[in-house]
Amino acid sequence: MVIVDENTNKSLDNVTILLSATEASQMIGYLEALLSNSTSTQNVHYHLNNDDYSKEITLTLYDKKESLEHFAEKYRTLIRAQDS
């Protein structure tokens, strides 16, 4: 798991995410879509936003055993640094 603060480009180890029922439902749908398209994950990602778009969670899949070239360098570095 990689969690990045997009404002500081720093990795975060612990976060709390509070979602409305609608947002949770959207997140489940996005995660199901990512898993169903797992054979072609390059550049597939989803943005979960609150009602006024002032907050955003970006969801995507990665596999350290596969090419990470479609990720920005900051993400490749963080993914490679993961222990598991």
Secondary structure, DSSP 8 states (H G I E B T S, - for coil): ---EETTTTEE-S-------HHHHHHHHHHHHHHHHTGGG-TT-EEEEE-TTSS-EEEEE---TTS--TTS-HHHHHHHHT---
